[in-house]
């Protein structure tokens, strides 16, 4: 499971002559670092704090929220309220205080999008 970040980057590196360089770099950074944690306990590079690009931090938070509010083979879905509380209290990883402030302000949009997902 942990290798999906680096394996995804290998796939991106094999795509030639299709990507704008800036778009490729952002995509690569998100793919590689969306499981890094603000406290440095993530993977694959153990990045910490603001060393993690904001794009990867945003995808990480969205990924965690999605995993919490949707059923998985290993767990039932949590309520939107519980998922929000778990993220805000750090039960499922540490996020940037600034990112948490943003998440708080767009909470209803996250809930709306989660309700419309397939």
Biopython code that builds the backbone (N, CA, C, O; Angstrom):
import numpy as np
from Bio.PDB.StructureBuilder import StructureBuilder

atoms = [
    (1, "UNK", "N", (0.814, -1.198, 0.000)),
    (1, "UNK", "CA", (0.000, 0.000, 0.000)),
    (1, "UNK", "C", (0.858, 1.262, 0.000)),
    (1, "UNK", "O", (0.584, 2.202, -0.746)),
    (2, "UNK", "N", (1.896, 1.283, 0.837)),
    (2, "UNK", "CA", (2.723, 2.487, 0.919)),
    (2, "UNK", "C", (3.489, 2.772, -0.360)),
    (2, "UNK", "O", (3.914, 3.905, -0.584)),
    (3, "UNK", "N", (3.669, 1.784, -1.184)),
    (3, "UNK", "CA", (4.440, 2.006, -2.414)),
    (3, "UNK", "C", (3.642, 2.719, -3.497)),
    (3, "UNK", "O", (4.212, 3.099, -4.520)),
    (4, "UNK", "N", (2.338, 2.912, -3.303)),
    (4, "UNK", "CA", (1.561, 3.536, -4.377)),
    (4, "UNK", "C", (2.000, 4.959, -4.663)),
    (4, "UNK", "O", (1.806, 5.447, -5.776)),
    (5, "UNK", "N", (2.589, 5.638, -3.684)),
    (5, "UNK", "CA", (3.049, 7.005, -3.923)),
    (5, "UNK", "C", (4.240, 7.012, -4.884)),
    (5, "UNK", "O", (4.264, 7.783, -5.843)),
    (6, "UNK", "N", (5.202, 6.170, -4.630)),
    (6, "UNK", "CA", (6.397, 6.138, -5.482)),
    (6, "UNK", "C", (6.126, 5.431, -6.805)),
    (6, "UNK", "O", (6.686, 5.808, -7.835)),
    (7, "UNK", "N", (5.277, 4.414, -6.786)),
    (7, "UNK", "CA", (4.930, 3.725, -8.037)),
    (7, "UNK", "C", (4.165, 4.665, -8.969)),
    (7, "UNK", "O", (4.376, 4.668, -10.182)),
    (8, "UNK", "N", (3.285, 5.452, -8.385)),
    (8, "UNK", "CA", (2.564, 6.449, -9.183)),
    (8, "UNK", "C", (3.508, 7.441, -9.834)),
    (8, "UNK", "O", (3.305, 7.837, -10.982)),
    (9, "UNK", "N", (4.538, 7.843, -9.105)),
    (9, "UNK", "CA", (5.535, 8.761, -9.664)),
    (9, "UNK", "C", (6.318, 8.118, -10.797)),
    (9, "UNK", "O", (6.662, 8.784, -11.774)),
    (10, "UNK", "N", (6.599, 6.836, -10.673)),
    (10, "UNK", "CA", (7.277, 6.128, -11.767)),
    (10, "UNK", "C", (6.421, 6.157, -13.033)),
    (10, "UNK", "O", (6.931, 6.351, -14.136)),
    (11, "UNK", "N", (5.141, 5.966, -12.862)),
    (11, "UNK", "CA", (4.228, 6.010, -14.011)),
    (11, "UNK", "C", (4.230, 7.408, -14.620)),
    (11, "UNK", "O", (4.315, 7.556, -15.839)),
    (12, "UNK", "N", (4.138, 8.429, -13.778)),
    (12, "UNK", "CA", (4.153, 9.805, -14.286)),
    (12, "UNK", "C", (5.447, 10.107, -15.038)),
    (12, "UNK", "O", (5.425, 10.792, -16.060)),
    (13, "UNK", "N", (6.562, 9.604, -14.540)),
    (13, "UNK", "CA", (7.851, 9.843, -15.195)),
    (13, "UNK", "C", (7.940, 9.176, -16.562)),
    (13, "UNK", "O", (8.746, 9.582, -17.399)),
    (14, "UNK", "N", (7.122, 8.161, -16.793)),
    (14, "UNK", "CA", (7.137, 7.469, -18.083)),
    (14, "UNK", "C", (6.218, 8.103, -19.117)),
    (14, "UNK", "O", (6.205, 7.688, -20.276)),
    (15, "UNK", "N", (5.457, 9.097, -18.707)),
    (15, "UNK", "CA", (4.599, 9.811, -19.659)),
    (15, "UNK", "C", (5.443, 10.907, -20.296)),
    (15, "UNK", "O", (5.894, 11.824, -19.610)),
    (16, "UNK", "N", (5.650, 10.817, -21.561)),
    (16, "UNK", "CA", (6.518, 11.763, -22.272)),
    (16, "UNK", "C", (5.716, 12.603, -23.266)),
    (16, "UNK", "O", (4.711, 12.152, -23.816)),
    (17, "UNK", "N", (6.178, 13.823, -23.482)),
    (17, "UNK", "CA", (5.678, 14.701, -24.545)),
    (17, "UNK", "C", (4.182, 15.014, -24.448)),
    (17, "UNK", "O", (3.575, 15.413, -25.442)),
    (18, "UNK", "N", (3.591, 14.842, -23.293)),
    (18, "UNK", "CA", (2.163, 15.095, -23.149)),
    (18, "UNK", "C", (1.887, 16.215, -22.158)),
    (18, "UNK", "O", (0.910, 16.951, -22.300)),
    (19, "UNK", "N", (2.728, 16.337, -21.180)),
    (19, "UNK", "CA", (2.461, 17.214, -20.055)),
    (19, "UNK", "C", (3.175, 18.545, -20.170)),
    (19, "UNK", "O", (4.323, 18.607, -20.609)),
    (20, "UNK", "N", (2.513, 19.582, -19.785)),
    (20, "UNK", "CA", (3.152, 20.857, -19.515)),
    (20, "UNK", "C", (4.043, 20.641, -18.287)),
    (20, "UNK", "O", (3.612, 19.992, -17.334)),
    (21, "UNK", "N", (5.256, 21.158, -18.285)),
    (21, "UNK", "CA", (6.213, 20.900, -17.200)),
    (21, "UNK", "C", (5.672, 21.295, -15.822)),
    (21, "UNK", "O", (5.843, 20.555, -14.853)),
    (22, "UNK", "N", (5.034, 22.436, -15.739)),
    (22, "UNK", "CA", (4.508, 22.886, -14.442)),
    (22, "UNK", "C", (3.404, 21.942, -13.946)),
    (22, "UNK", "O", (3.367, 21.582, -12.770)),
    (23, "UNK", "N", (2.520, 21.552, -14.846)),
    (23, "UNK", "CA", (1.433, 20.638, -14.503)),
    (23, "UNK", "C", (1.999, 19.282, -14.071)),
    (23, "UNK", "O", (1.511, 18.683, -13.113)),
    (24, "UNK", "N", (3.021, 18.803, -14.769)),
    (24, "UNK", "CA", (3.655, 17.541, -14.428)),
    (24, "UNK", "C", (4.289, 17.604, -13.045)),
    (24, "UNK", "O", (4.169, 16.658, -12.267)),
    (25, "UNK", "N", (4.958, 18.702, -12.730)),
    (25, "UNK", "CA", (5.619, 18.837, -11.431)),
    (25, "UNK", "C", (4.605, 18.837, -10.291)),
    (25, "UNK", "O", (4.800, 18.156, -9.284)),
    (26, "UNK", "N", (3.533, 19.594, -10.445)),
    (26, "UNK", "CA", (2.497, 19.633, -9.402)),
    (26, "UNK", "C", (1.876, 18.250, -9.242)),
    (26, "UNK", "O", (1.674, 17.785, -8.120)),
    (27, "UNK", "N", (1.571, 17.591, -10.356)),
    (27, "UNK", "CA", (0.983, 16.246, -10.303)),
    (27, "UNK", "C", (1.926, 15.267, -9.615)),
    (27, "UNK", "O", (1.498, 14.457, -8.791)),
    (28, "UNK", "N", (3.199, 15.344, -9.952)),
    (28, "UNK", "CA", (4.214, 14.472, -9.349)),
    (28, "UNK", "C", (4.284, 14.710, -7.838)),
    (28, "UNK", "O", (4.296, 13.760, -7.055)),
    (29, "UNK", "N", (4.330, 15.978, -7.437)),
    (29, "UNK", "CA", (4.432, 16.294, -6.008)),
    (29, "UNK", "C", (3.209, 15.816, -5.230)),
    (29, "UNK", "O", (3.341, 15.309, -4.116)),
    (30, "UNK", "N", (2.030, 15.974, -5.807)),
    (30, "UNK", "CA", (0.814, 15.487, -5.149)),
    (30, "UNK", "C", (0.862, 13.969, -5.028)),
    (30, "UNK", "O", (0.602, 13.415, -3.960)),
    (31, "UNK", "N", (1.191, 13.310, -6.115)),
    (31, "UNK", "CA", (1.245, 11.848, -6.126)),
    (31, "UNK", "C", (2.231, 11.347, -5.071)),
    (31, "UNK", "O", (1.916, 10.424, -4.319)),
    (32, "UNK", "N", (3.395, 11.934, -5.013)),
    (32, "UNK", "CA", (4.444, 11.460, -4.115)),
    (32, "UNK", "C", (4.176, 11.830, -2.651)),
    (32, "UNK", "O", (4.496, 11.054, -1.751)),
    (33, "UNK", "N", (3.600, 12.995, -2.409)),
    (33, "UNK", "CA", (3.577, 13.515, -1.038)),
    (33, "UNK", "C", (2.200, 13.598, -0.379)),
    (33, "UNK", "O", (2.077, 14.181, 0.698)),
    (34, "UNK", "N", (1.165, 13.030, -0.997)),
    (34, "UNK", "CA", (-0.160, 13.152, -0.384)),
    (34, "UNK", "C", (-0.335, 12.309, 0.881)),
    (34, "UNK", "O", (-1.370, 12.404, 1.540)),
    (35, "UNK", "N", (0.659, 11.485, 1.229)),
    (35, "UNK", "CA", (0.621, 10.752, 2.498)),
    (35, "UNK", "C", (1.682, 11.237, 3.485)),
    (35, "UNK", "O", (1.912, 10.602, 4.514)),
    (36, "UNK", "N", (2.322, 12.354, 3.175)),
    (36, "UNK", "CA", (3.197, 12.992, 4.155)),
    (36, "UNK", "C", (2.300, 13.613, 5.223)),
    (36, "UNK", "O", (1.149, 13.950, 4.947)),
    (37, "UNK", "N", (2.810, 13.763, 6.421)),
    (37, "UNK", "CA", (2.038, 14.317, 7.527)),
    (37, "UNK", "C", (2.739, 15.540, 8.091)),
    (37, "UNK", "O", (3.966, 15.600, 8.155)),
    (38, "UNK", "N", (1.950, 16.495, 8.491)),
    (38, "UNK", "CA", (2.474, 17.765, 8.990)),
    (38, "UNK", "C", (3.445, 17.567, 10.149)),
    (38, "UNK", "O", (4.361, 18.368, 10.338)),
    (39, "UNK", "N", (3.250, 16.505, 10.922)),
    (39, "UNK", "CA", (4.137, 16.224, 12.055)),
    (39, "UNK", "C", (5.367, 15.412, 11.657)),
    (39, "UNK", "O", (6.175, 15.069, 12.520)),
    (40, "UNK", "N", (5.527, 15.097, 10.376)),
    (40, "UNK", "CA", (6.693, 14.372, 9.887)),
    (40, "UNK", "C", (6.564, 12.858, 9.926)),
    (40, "UNK", "O", (7.524, 12.156, 9.607)),
    (41, "UNK", "N", (5.404, 12.338, 10.310)),
    (41, "UNK", "CA", (5.234, 10.891, 10.458)),
    (41, "UNK", "C", (4.635, 10.215, 9.231)),
    (41, "UNK", "O", (4.165, 9.081, 9.312)),
    (42, "UNK", "N", (4.651, 10.905, 8.102)),
    (42, "UNK", "CA", (4.090, 10.322, 6.890)),
    (42, "UNK", "C", (5.141, 9.632, 6.044)),
    (42, "UNK", "O", (6.255, 9.371, 6.497)),
    (43, "UNK", "N", (4.771, 9.343, 4.819)),
    (43, "UNK", "CA", (5.662, 8.657, 3.886)),
    (43, "UNK", "C", (5.437, 9.196, 2.482)),
    (43, "UNK", "O", (4.372, 9.764, 2.237)),
    (44, "UNK", "N", (6.355, 9.057, 1.558)),
    (44, "UNK", "CA", (7.548, 8.216, 1.574)),
    (44, "UNK", "C", (8.814, 8.941, 2.040)),
    (44, "UNK", "O", (9.823, 8.287, 2.305)),
    (45, "UNK", "N", (8.789, 10.262, 2.146)),
    (45, "UNK", "CA", (10.024, 11.005, 2.414)),
    (45, "UNK", "C", (10.116, 11.578, 3.824)),
    (45, "UNK", "O", (11.129, 12.185, 4.169)),
    (46, "UNK", "N", (9.096, 11.404, 4.634)),
    (46, "UNK", "CA", (9.124, 11.929, 5.995)),
    (46, "UNK", "C", (9.165, 13.444, 6.053)),
    (46, "UNK", "O", (9.747, 14.016, 6.974)),
    (47, "UNK", "N", (8.544, 14.109, 5.061)),
    (47, "UNK", "CA", (8.508, 15.567, 5.069)),
    (47, "UNK", "C", (7.684, 16.060, 6.247)),
    (47, "UNK", "O", (6.815, 15.355, 6.760)),
    (48, "UNK", "N", (7.976, 17.287, 6.663)),
    (48, "UNK", "CA", (7.318, 17.838, 7.845)),
    (48, "UNK", "C", (6.917, 19.291, 7.590)),
    (48, "UNK", "O", (7.616, 20.030, 6.897)),
    (49, "UNK", "N", (5.792, 19.679, 8.157)),
    (49, "UNK", "CA", (5.367, 21.074, 8.132)),
    (49, "UNK", "C", (5.252, 21.642, 6.733)),
    (49, "UNK", "O", (4.720, 21.011, 5.821)),
    (50, "UNK", "N", (5.765, 22.848, 6.592)),
    (50, "UNK", "CA", (5.643, 23.558, 5.325)),
    (50, "UNK", "C", (6.569, 23.022, 4.232)),
    (50, "UNK", "O", (6.569, 23.539, 3.115)),
    (51, "UNK", "N", (7.361, 21.986, 4.547)),
    (51, "UNK", "CA", (8.135, 21.322, 3.494)),
    (51, "UNK", "C", (7.219, 20.533, 2.561)),
    (51, "UNK", "O", (7.619, 20.157, 1.459)),
    (52, "UNK", "N", (5.993, 20.287, 3.007)),
    (52, "UNK", "CA", (5.000, 19.591, 2.180)),
    (52, "UNK", "C", (4.246, 20.659, 1.389)),
    (52, "UNK", "O", (3.650, 21.567, 1.968)),
    (53, "UNK", "N", (4.279, 20.542, 0.071)),
    (53, "UNK", "CA", (3.578, 21.539, -0.740)),
    (53, "UNK", "C", (2.099, 21.572, -0.397)),
    (53, "UNK", "O", (1.494, 20.543, -0.096)),
    (54, "UNK", "N", (1.530, 22.757, -0.445)),
    (54, "UNK", "CA", (0.124, 22.937, -0.073)),
    (54, "UNK", "C", (-0.795, 22.078, -0.949)),
    (54, "UNK", "O", (-1.820, 21.591, -0.472)),
    (55, "UNK", "N", (-0.442, 21.889, -2.216)),
    (55, "UNK", "CA", (-1.276, 21.053, -3.094)),
    (55, "UNK", "C", (-1.367, 19.628, -2.548)),
    (55, "UNK", "O", (-2.446, 19.035, -2.556)),
    (56, "UNK", "N", (-0.264, 19.080, -2.080)),
    (56, "UNK", "CA", (-0.275, 17.724, -1.517)),
    (56, "UNK", "C", (-1.006, 17.707, -0.178)),
    (56, "UNK", "O", (-1.679, 16.726, 0.138)),
    (57, "UNK", "N", (-0.889, 18.765, 0.608)),
    (57, "UNK", "CA", (-1.607, 18.833, 1.880)),
    (57, "UNK", "C", (-3.117, 18.847, 1.654)),
    (57, "UNK", "O", (-3.865, 18.192, 2.380)),
    (58, "UNK", "N", (-3.554, 19.585, 0.660)),
    (58, "UNK", "CA", (-4.991, 19.664, 0.363)),
    (58, "UNK", "C", (-5.514, 18.305, -0.091)),
    (58, "UNK", "O", (-6.562, 17.858, 0.375)),
    (59, "UNK", "N", (-4.799, 17.651, -0.989)),
    (59, "UNK", "CA", (-5.225, 16.333, -1.456)),
    (59, "UNK", "C", (-5.225, 15.342, -0.296)),
    (59, "UNK", "O", (-6.108, 14.487, -0.221)),
    (60, "UNK", "N", (-4.268, 15.440, 0.593)),
    (60, "UNK", "CA", (-4.204, 14.558, 1.757)),
    (60, "UNK", "C", (-5.450, 14.710, 2.628)),
    (60, "UNK", "O", (-6.052, 13.717, 3.037)),
    (61, "UNK", "N", (-5.830, 15.944, 2.907)),
    (61, "UNK", "CA", (-7.011, 16.172, 3.736)),
    (61, "UNK", "C", (-8.267, 15.656, 3.037)),
    (61, "UNK", "O", (-9.113, 15.024, 3.670)),
    (62, "UNK", "N", (-8.390, 15.918, 1.753)),
    (62, "UNK", "CA", (-9.555, 15.430, 0.999)),
    (62, "UNK", "C", (-9.589, 13.905, 0.977)),
    (62, "UNK", "O", (-10.658, 13.304, 1.083)),
    (63, "UNK", "N", (-8.433, 13.288, 0.840)),
    (63, "UNK", "CA", (-8.335, 11.826, 0.822)),
    (63, "UNK", "C", (-8.767, 11.232, 2.162)),
    (63, "UNK", "O", (-9.497, 10.241, 2.201)),
    (64, "UNK", "N", (-8.318, 11.836, 3.251)),
    (64, "UNK", "CA", (-8.695, 11.362, 4.586)),
    (64, "UNK", "C", (-10.197, 11.515, 4.790)),
    (64, "UNK", "O", (-10.859, 10.592, 5.265)),
    (65, "UNK", "N", (-10.737, 12.680, 4.431)),
    (65, "UNK", "CA", (-12.173, 12.901, 4.585)),
    (65, "UNK", "C", (-12.970, 11.864, 3.790)),
    (65, "UNK", "O", (-13.925, 11.279, 4.299)),
    (66, "UNK", "N", (-12.570, 11.645, 2.548)),
    (66, "UNK", "CA", (-13.250, 10.669, 1.702)),
    (66, "UNK", "C", (-13.198, 9.267, 2.318)),
    (66, "UNK", "O", (-14.194, 8.545, 2.325)),
    (67, "UNK", "N", (-12.033, 8.899, 2.830)),
    (67, "UNK", "CA", (-11.890, 7.567, 3.443)),
    (67, "UNK", "C", (-12.770, 7.433, 4.685)),
    (67, "UNK", "O", (-13.295, 6.354, 4.963)),
    (68, "UNK", "N", (-12.931, 8.521, 5.425)),
    (68, "UNK", "CA", (-13.736, 8.458, 6.653)),
    (68, "UNK", "C", (-15.228, 8.359, 6.365)),
    (68, "UNK", "O", (-15.934, 7.589, 7.016)),
    (69, "UNK", "N", (-15.717, 9.132, 5.396)),
    (69, "UNK", "CA", (-17.169, 9.209, 5.195)),
    (69, "UNK", "C", (-17.710, 8.127, 4.259)),
    (69, "UNK", "O", (-18.919, 8.030, 4.053)),
    (70, "UNK", "N", (-16.825, 7.323, 3.702)),
    (70, "UNK", "CA", (-17.269, 6.250, 2.818)),
    (70, "UNK", "C", (-16.937, 4.889, 3.411)),
    (70, "UNK", "O", (-15.923, 4.707, 4.086)),
    (71, "UNK", "N", (-17.813, 3.953, 3.142)),
    (71, "UNK", "CA", (-17.597, 2.576, 3.605)),
    (71, "UNK", "C", (-16.401, 1.975, 2.885)),
    (71, "UNK", "O", (-16.178, 2.231, 1.702)),
    (72, "UNK", "N", (-15.652, 1.191, 3.598)),
    (72, "UNK", "CA", (-14.540, 0.432, 3.039)),
    (72, "UNK", "C", (-14.747, -1.025, 3.439)),
    (72, "UNK", "O", (-15.555, -1.309, 4.323)),
    (73, "UNK", "N", (-14.041, -1.939, 2.812)),
    (73, "UNK", "CA", (-14.212, -3.350, 3.153)),
    (73, "UNK", "C", (-13.816, -3.617, 4.606)),
    (73, "UNK", "O", (-14.263, -4.601, 5.196)),
    (74, "UNK", "N", (-13.004, -2.772, 5.171)),
    (74, "UNK", "CA", (-12.501, -2.966, 6.533)),
    (74, "UNK", "C", (-13.182, -2.080, 7.569)),
    (74, "UNK", "O", (-12.856, -2.165, 8.753)),
    (75, "UNK", "N", (-14.135, -1.217, 7.146)),
    (75, "UNK", "CA", (-14.807, -0.349, 8.115)),
    (75, "UNK", "C", (-16.092, 0.230, 7.543)),
    (75, "UNK", "O", (-16.263, 0.335, 6.328)),
    (76, "UNK", "N", (-16.981, 0.598, 8.441)),
    (76, "UNK", "CA", (-18.196, 1.303, 8.046)),
    (76, "UNK", "C", (-17.887, 2.787, 7.869)),
    (76, "UNK", "O", (-16.874, 3.282, 8.364)),
    (77, "UNK", "N", (-18.757, 3.480, 7.170)),
    (77, "UNK", "CA", (-18.594, 4.921, 6.985)),
    (77, "UNK", "C", (-18.885, 5.647, 8.302)),
    (77, "UNK", "O", (-19.776, 5.258, 9.057)),
    (78, "UNK", "N", (-18.125, 6.692, 8.555)),
    (78, "UNK", "CA", (-18.404, 7.563, 9.687)),
    (78, "UNK", "C", (-19.366, 8.649, 9.228)),
    (78, "UNK", "O", (-19.435, 8.957, 8.039)),
    (79, "UNK", "N", (-20.104, 9.225, 10.159)),
    (79, "UNK", "CA", (-20.973, 10.351, 9.827)),
    (79, "UNK", "C", (-20.113, 11.543, 9.415)),
    (79, "UNK", "O", (-18.930, 11.608, 9.750)),
    (80, "UNK", "N", (-20.706, 12.475, 8.695)),
    (80, "UNK", "CA", (-19.993, 13.696, 8.291)),
    (80, "UNK", "C", (-19.489, 14.447, 9.530)),
    (80, "UNK", "O", (-18.367, 14.953, 9.547)),
    (81, "UNK", "N", (-20.326, 14.510, 10.554)),
    (81, "UNK", "CA", (-19.952, 15.201, 11.802)),
    (81, "UNK", "C", (-18.751, 14.539, 12.460)),
    (81, "UNK", "O", (-17.809, 15.222, 12.863)),
    (82, "UNK", "N", (-18.775, 13.216, 12.570)),
    (82, "UNK", "CA", (-17.665, 12.504, 13.208)),
    (82, "UNK", "C", (-16.380, 12.647, 12.389)),
    (82, "UNK", "O", (-15.304, 12.840, 12.956)),
    (83, "UNK", "N", (-16.483, 12.553, 11.067)),
    (83, "UNK", "CA", (-15.301, 12.709, 10.216)),
    (83, "UNK", "C", (-14.691, 14.094, 10.397)),
    (83, "UNK", "O", (-13.474, 14.231, 10.522)),
    (84, "UNK", "N", (-15.530, 15.110, 10.411)),
    (84, "UNK", "CA", (-15.044, 16.477, 10.621)),
    (84, "UNK", "C", (-14.327, 16.572, 11.968)),
    (84, "UNK", "O", (-13.223, 17.110, 12.054)),
    (85, "UNK", "N", (-14.950, 16.054, 12.998)),
    (85, "UNK", "CA", (-14.363, 16.109, 14.349)),
    (85, "UNK", "C", (-13.038, 15.338, 14.409)),
    (85, "UNK", "O", (-12.083, 15.801, 15.033)),
    (86, "UNK", "N", (-12.976, 14.186, 13.776)),
    (86, "UNK", "CA", (-11.751, 13.383, 13.777)),
    (86, "UNK", "C", (-10.592, 14.127, 13.115)),
    (86, "UNK", "O", (-9.459, 14.087, 13.594)),
    (87, "UNK", "N", (-10.890, 14.799, 12.019)),
    (87, "UNK", "CA", (-9.847, 15.565, 11.331)),
    (87, "UNK", "C", (-9.420, 16.754, 12.187)),
    (87, "UNK", "O", (-8.227, 17.015, 12.341)),
    (88, "UNK", "N", (-10.380, 17.462, 12.733)),
    (88, "UNK", "CA", (-10.058, 18.663, 13.508)),
    (88, "UNK", "C", (-9.298, 18.346, 14.794)),
    (88, "UNK", "O", (-8.501, 19.164, 15.253)),
    (89, "UNK", "N", (-9.530, 17.179, 15.378)),
    (89, "UNK", "CA", (-8.866, 16.832, 16.640)),
    (89, "UNK", "C", (-7.586, 16.024, 16.440)),
    (89, "UNK", "O", (-6.907, 15.682, 17.408)),
    (90, "UNK", "N", (-7.256, 15.718, 15.180)),
    (90, "UNK", "CA", (-6.024, 14.994, 14.904)),
    (90, "UNK", "C", (-6.103, 13.492, 15.102)),
    (90, "UNK", "O", (-5.073, 12.824, 15.180)),
    (91, "UNK", "N", (-7.319, 12.948, 15.185)),
    (91, "UNK", "CA", (-7.472, 11.497, 15.356)),
    (91, "UNK", "C", (-6.981, 10.704, 14.153)),
    (91, "UNK", "O", (-6.682, 9.517, 14.274)),
    (92, "UNK", "N", (-6.898, 11.346, 13.005)),
    (92, "UNK", "CA", (-6.497, 10.628, 11.792)),
    (92, "UNK", "C", (-5.360, 11.362, 11.086)),
    (92, "UNK", "O", (-5.326, 11.437, 9.858)),
    (93, "UNK", "N", (-4.447, 11.895, 11.859)),
    (93, "UNK", "CA", (-3.290, 12.585, 11.297)),
    (93, "UNK", "C", (-3.281, 14.054, 11.650)),
    (93, "UNK", "O", (-4.312, 14.646, 11.969)),
    (94, "UNK", "N", (-2.109, 14.622, 11.589)),
    (94, "UNK", "CA", (-1.931, 16.032, 11.929)),
    (94, "UNK", "C", (-1.894, 16.840, 10.636)),
    (94, "UNK", "O", (-1.172, 16.501, 9.698)),
    (95, "UNK", "N", (-2.677, 17.902, 10.602)),
    (95, "UNK", "CA", (-2.715, 18.796, 9.442)),
    (95, "UNK", "C", (-2.299, 20.198, 9.872)),
    (95, "UNK", "O", (-2.354, 20.544, 11.052)),
    (96, "UNK", "N", (-1.892, 20.980, 8.915)),
    (96, "UNK", "CA", (-1.512, 22.377, 9.149)),
    (96, "UNK", "C", (-2.669, 23.128, 9.801)),
    (96, "UNK", "O", (-3.818, 22.968, 9.388)),
    (97, "UNK", "N", (-2.382, 23.943, 10.813)),
    (97, "UNK", "CA", (-3.442, 24.756, 11.421)),
    (97, "UNK", "C", (-4.143, 25.653, 10.390)),
    (97, "UNK", "O", (-5.357, 25.846, 10.464)),
    (98, "UNK", "N", (-3.391, 26.196, 9.439)),
    (98, "UNK", "CA", (-4.000, 27.032, 8.399)),
    (98, "UNK", "C", (-4.939, 26.214, 7.526)),
    (98, "UNK", "O", (-6.025, 26.673, 7.171)),
    (99, "UNK", "N", (-4.520, 25.007, 7.181)),
    (99, "UNK", "CA", (-5.360, 24.135, 6.366)),
    (99, "UNK", "C", (-6.627, 23.748, 7.125)),
    (99, "UNK", "O", (-7.704, 23.678, 6.533)),
    (100, "UNK", "N", (-6.509, 23.499, 8.414)),
    (100, "UNK", "CA", (-7.689, 23.175, 9.220)),
    (100, "UNK", "C", (-8.655, 24.355, 9.285)),
    (100, "UNK", "O", (-9.870, 24.158, 9.265)),
    (101, "UNK", "N", (-8.132, 25.577, 9.365)),
    (101, "UNK", "CA", (-8.998, 26.759, 9.328)),
    (101, "UNK", "C", (-9.763, 26.826, 8.010)),
    (101, "UNK", "O", (-10.956, 27.128, 7.985)),
    (102, "UNK", "N", (-9.059, 26.539, 6.915)),
    (102, "UNK", "CA", (-9.715, 26.527, 5.603)),
    (102, "UNK", "C", (-10.764, 25.425, 5.533)),
    (102, "UNK", "O", (-11.869, 25.640, 5.036)),
    (103, "UNK", "N", (-10.412, 24.251, 6.030)),
    (103, "UNK", "CA", (-11.352, 23.124, 6.038)),
    (103, "UNK", "C", (-12.614, 23.485, 6.818)),
    (103, "UNK", "O", (-13.728, 23.189, 6.387)),
    (104, "UNK", "N", (-12.429, 24.118, 7.952)),
    (104, "UNK", "CA", (-13.579, 24.541, 8.765)),
    (104, "UNK", "C", (-14.490, 25.465, 7.957)),
    (104, "UNK", "O", (-15.714, 25.364, 8.039)),
    (105, "UNK", "N", (-13.894, 26.359, 7.183)),
    (105, "UNK", "CA", (-14.703, 27.329, 6.442)),
    (105, "UNK", "C", (-15.408, 26.722, 5.222)),
    (105, "UNK", "O", (-16.397, 27.280, 4.746)),
    (106, "UNK", "N", (-14.916, 25.592, 4.713)),
    (106, "UNK", "CA", (-15.540, 24.961, 3.538)),
    (106, "UNK", "C", (-16.192, 23.629, 3.897)),
    (106, "UNK", "O", (-16.493, 22.822, 3.018)),
    (107, "UNK", "N", (-16.402, 23.410, 5.154)),
    (107, "UNK", "CA", (-16.967, 22.136, 5.616)),
    (107, "UNK", "C", (-18.245, 21.748, 4.875)),
    (107, "UNK", "O", (-18.384, 20.603, 4.444)),
    (108, "UNK", "N", (-19.158, 22.668, 4.725)),
    (108, "UNK", "CA", (-20.444, 22.365, 4.076)),
    (108, "UNK", "C", (-20.237, 21.950, 2.620)),
    (108, "UNK", "O", (-20.968, 21.104, 2.105)),
    (109, "UNK", "N", (-19.246, 22.540, 1.959)),
    (109, "UNK", "CA", (-18.947, 22.156, 0.581)),
    (109, "UNK", "C", (-18.400, 20.729, 0.525)),
    (109, "UNK", "O", (-18.759, 19.968, -0.373)),
    (110, "UNK", "N", (-17.538, 20.358, 1.468)),
    (110, "UNK", "CA", (-17.046, 18.974, 1.542)),
    (110, "UNK", "C", (-18.227, 18.021, 1.718)),
    (110, "UNK", "O", (-18.300, 16.990, 1.049)),
    (111, "UNK", "N", (-19.150, 18.363, 2.615)),
    (111, "UNK", "CA", (-20.307, 17.506, 2.857)),
    (111, "UNK", "C", (-21.176, 17.381, 1.610)),
    (111, "UNK", "O", (-21.650, 16.294, 1.279)),
    (112, "UNK", "N", (-21.380, 18.502, 0.922)),
    (112, "UNK", "CA", (-22.186, 18.481, -0.290)),
    (112, "UNK", "C", (-21.528, 17.595, -1.348)),
    (112, "UNK", "O", (-22.202, 16.791, -1.991)),
    (113, "UNK", "N", (-20.216, 17.741, -1.529)),
    (113, "UNK", "CA", (-19.513, 16.932, -2.516)),
    (113, "UNK", "C", (-19.537, 15.454, -2.137)),
    (113, "UNK", "O", (-19.679, 14.589, -3.002)),
    (114, "UNK", "N", (-19.402, 15.173, -0.873)),
    (114, "UNK", "CA", (-19.444, 13.767, -0.425)),
    (114, "UNK", "C", (-20.816, 13.163, -0.688)),
    (114, "UNK", "O", (-20.919, 11.978, -1.005)),
    (115, "UNK", "N", (-21.858, 13.955, -0.561)),
    (115, "UNK", "CA", (-23.205, 13.464, -0.824)),
    (115, "UNK", "C", (-23.466, 13.190, -2.298)),
    (115, "UNK", "O", (-24.351, 12.406, -2.641)),
    (116, "UNK", "N", (-22.689, 13.840, -3.178)),
    (116, "UNK", "CA", (-22.913, 13.650, -4.608)),
    (116, "UNK", "C", (-21.941, 12.663, -5.246)),
    (116, "UNK", "O", (-22.043, 12.376, -6.439)),
    (117, "UNK", "N", (-20.992, 12.139, -4.453)),
    (117, "UNK", "CA", (-20.013, 11.219, -5.042)),
    (117, "UNK", "C", (-20.669, 9.894, -5.379)),
    (117, "UNK", "O", (-21.680, 9.505, -4.795)),
    (118, "UNK", "N", (-20.069, 9.223, -6.328)),
    (118, "UNK", "CA", (-20.639, 7.939, -6.771)),
    (118, "UNK", "C", (-20.114, 6.802, -5.946)),
    (118, "UNK", "O", (-20.484, 5.650, -6.176)),
]
sb = StructureBuilder()
sb.init_structure("model")
sb.init_model(0)
sb.init_chain("A")
sb.init_seg("    ")
for serial, (resi, resn, name, xyz) in enumerate(atoms, 1):
    if name == "N":
        sb.init_residue(resn, " ", resi, " ")
    sb.init_atom(name, np.array(xyz, "f"), 0.0, 1.0, " ", f" {name:<3s}", serial, name[0])
structure = sb.get_structure()
